[in-house]
Amino acid sequence: MPVSRGDMPKIVTRSFGVDGSNTIEGATARGAYSRVDKALAMTPAAVTDEVKKSNLRGRGGAGFPTGLKWTFIPKGSSTVYLVINADESEPGTCKDREILFWDPHLLIEGILLASYALGCHHAYIYIRGEMMREHQVLARAVADAYAKGWLGRDRPCAGGTFKIDVTVHRGAGAYICGEETALLNSLEGQRGWPRLKPPFPAVKGVWGKPTIVNNVETIANLPAIIEHGGEWFAGLGTPRSGGTRILCVSGHVAKPGVYELPMGITLREVIYDVCGGIPGGRALKGVIPGGSSMPILDPSEIDVPMEFDALMTDARIKPVQVRPGVNFDLGGGKQLRTMAGSGGVIVMDETTDMARVCWRVMKFYAHESCGQCTPCREGTGWLERITRRLAAGEGRPGDVELCESIAAGIAGNTICPLGDAAAWPMLAFATKFRGELQSKIKEANGVAKVPAATVAG
Ligand SMILES: Cc1cc2nc3c(=O)[nH]c(=O)nc-3n(C[C@H](O)[C@H](O)[C@H](O)COP(=O)(O)O)c2cc1C
């Protein structure tokens, strides 16, 4: 049953800003762990069915259906792991850290429910190394959940007893370790390099065992799904994306922040209604809808709903001709325009220098490329260097086309999608702000205003 916007409940952010909500006493008073007995009275398969019915889709970036992913665990697996991805390093994204800080027990309860459904008895939370404050809160929450017997103790369930242990593991601060297989390597104490897939983690994950990797926000939705049912959750969202959506809005808006919003809200509503518009009445120039790896949208494209499919299929971006006769289609024929990604909305007004933004984005991915795949290691470095000179007004004729060709050489040619994370935005900047990038070519300008070496970022 669809729920009107006014009635839209807060599912994962309801304790944000509430003093004491992250202590076990405060959380329990607000309903934490109240869904555990209900879930344990169901069969694990019934819990998974409820999650499938809910249309919950992963909030880590790709929007993969959560219940479906869980069914990829091979039947009869004796050891299964659940790994919570709390690495959150995508520029523009700052939602998981808020859940970890304000409502760690909601996450732990979600872990209990997911683990029961998966037949998992040991879950890991892989938390980004820089999140000191959140780690402290989370470690205390886990210790308190052990002390109260939610963790580490047999609890009666349909057909016997169920026990789950949770280990919190701190990363060392590398963006690549958010990629699920790099994360698993890092968790095992190895270098954080992505693994070739297949085998997918659901078949061969941490310690070689079937493993489900899910994002913090994904798992924090589970208690509400068990409490109210999958259909209720599905009814909150759009036909193929259930529930609400956290968006982290930054940049040129009057009220930046972390908002839990209806799944189908449009980007225009987010910018102008929720976030109070652009200060000074300035015009919008561009907006990145889901973290910096997602292709930028221009002002004519902001009536798109922020749910997972619309952002991909409502495309207007045209295939890019990288050389005569060779086109690179961002969507591989699927007309992909951009993606909902990790919910990091970055708003830029008319004063923004897009060449500089493009360079800054490329600089991030060049820095974070793990170096394992040649197209990404070399290509992101070249994109950074070429966009740096463009940003400095020292571009050379053919630079924009060169960037497109390099990006097309990276996309789809690497073990993990970090290469795409640089290539897609590059192609979108080159398509939508081509004139501005071209205007940075030195010959177009006459004399460069700032030497490339002095551009700081
Ligand atoms: C380079 C890279 C970085 C990523 N970083 C994160 C991250 O910080 N947090 C996250 O949940 N997913 C991240 N992902 C996505 C994960 O690989 C994985 O799809 C996700 O954790 C699955 O959880 P979900 O199904 O609940 O979304 C990243 C992917 C890539 C390619």
The ligand as a Tripos MOL2 file, in Angstrom:
@<TRIPOS>MOLECULE
LIG
   31    33     1     0     0
SMALL
NO_CHARGES

@<TRIPOS>ATOM
      1 C1         35.8550    0.9960   -5.3490 C.3       1 LIG1
      2 C2         34.6100    0.5910   -4.5970 C.ar      1 LIG1
      3 C3         34.3850    1.0900   -3.3190 C.ar      1 LIG1
      4 C4         33.2540    0.7030   -2.6130 C.ar      1 LIG1
      5 N1         33.0450    1.2110   -1.3700 N.ar      1 LIG1
      6 C5         31.9690    0.8120   -0.6550 C.ar      1 LIG1
      7 C6         31.7660    1.2960    0.6740 C.ar      1 LIG1
      8 O1         32.5490    2.0980    1.1960 O.2       1 LIG1
      9 N2         30.6690    0.8540    1.3450 N.ar      1 LIG1
     10 C7         29.7830   -0.0520    0.7860 C.ar      1 LIG1
     11 O2         28.8250   -0.4630    1.4400 O.2       1 LIG1
     12 N3         29.9520   -0.5170   -0.4640 N.ar      1 LIG1
     13 C8         31.0240   -0.1110   -1.1760 C.ar      1 LIG1
     14 N4         31.2220   -0.6220   -2.4380 N.ar      1 LIG1
     15 C9         30.2510   -1.6420   -2.9300 C.3       1 LIG1
     16 C10        30.6340   -3.0290   -2.3890 C.3       1 LIG1
     17 O3         31.5610   -3.6380   -3.2710 O.3       1 LIG1
     18 C11        29.4220   -3.9520   -2.2730 C.3       1 LIG1
     19 O4         28.7230   -3.9420   -3.4850 O.3       1 LIG1
     20 C12        28.4550   -3.5480   -1.1720 C.3       1 LIG1
     21 O5         29.1010   -3.4530    0.0770 O.3       1 LIG1
     22 C13        27.3520   -4.5880   -1.0740 C.3       1 LIG1
     23 O6         26.4160   -4.2230   -0.0950 O.3       1 LIG1
     24 P1         24.9020   -3.9280   -0.4620 P.3       1 LIG1
     25 O7         24.4290   -5.0640   -1.3350 O.co2     1 LIG1
     26 O8         24.1940   -3.9160    0.8550 O.co2     1 LIG1
     27 O9         24.8750   -2.6190   -1.1720 O.co2     1 LIG1
     28 C14        32.3340   -0.2200   -3.1810 C.ar      1 LIG1
     29 C15        32.5580   -0.7010   -4.4700 C.ar      1 LIG1
     30 C16        33.6860   -0.2880   -5.1730 C.ar      1 LIG1
     31 C17        33.8940   -0.8220   -6.5420 C.3       1 LIG1
@<TRIPOS>BOND
     1     1     2 1
     2     2     3 ar
     3     2    30 ar
     4     3     4 ar
     5     4     5 ar
     6     4    28 ar
     7     5     6 ar
     8     6     7 ar
     9     6    13 1
    10     7     8 2
    11     7     9 ar
    12     9    10 ar
    13    10    11 2
    14    10    12 ar
    15    12    13 ar
    16    13    14 ar
    17    14    15 1
    18    14    28 ar
    19    15    16 1
    20    16    17 1
    21    16    18 1
    22    18    19 1
    23    18    20 1
    24    20    21 1
    25    20    22 1
    26    22    23 1
    27    23    24 1
    28    24    25 2
    29    24    26 1
    30    24    27 1
    31    28    29 ar
    32    29    30 ar
    33    30    31 1
@<TRIPOS>SUBSTRUCTURE
     1 LIG1         1 GROUP 0 **** ****
